[in-house]
Amino acid sequence: MATFMEKDVLLELVSGTLAYIRSETTQQAECDRVQLKDIRENIWITSCEELDYQKLVTDIKNIRIKYEDSNAK
């Protein structure tokens, strides 16, 4: 369950992660971008009460972590 504000935070987190990995050119990065876009779409169409905030935060952060070393250059 998420609040309206948490839903907004999730959308910001997805957008930030998409921006963070935008310059990656690997096949894995493309798959992750598609997954993030699917997550974003799901957040948009799902009511706040039906969102699992902690799971979504974890899923999004796990994608971002994959690219932190390559973006630190």
C-alpha positions, 0 to 999 in steps of 0.5 A: 500500500502506498500513499499519493505522495509515495506514488509520486516518489516512485514515479520520480525514482523511475524517471531518475533511474531512466535518466541515470542509465540513458547513456548505457548502450548494452543489451542489458541496459535496454532490457532494464529501460524497458522494465523501468518503463513497464514499472512506470506504466504500472505505477501510473495505472494502479491506484495508490492503495494497490501499490507495494511501495517497498517492493517497487523501491527495491526493484528500481534501486536494484536496477540503478545499482547495476550502473553506478560503477560505470556512471561514476567515471 
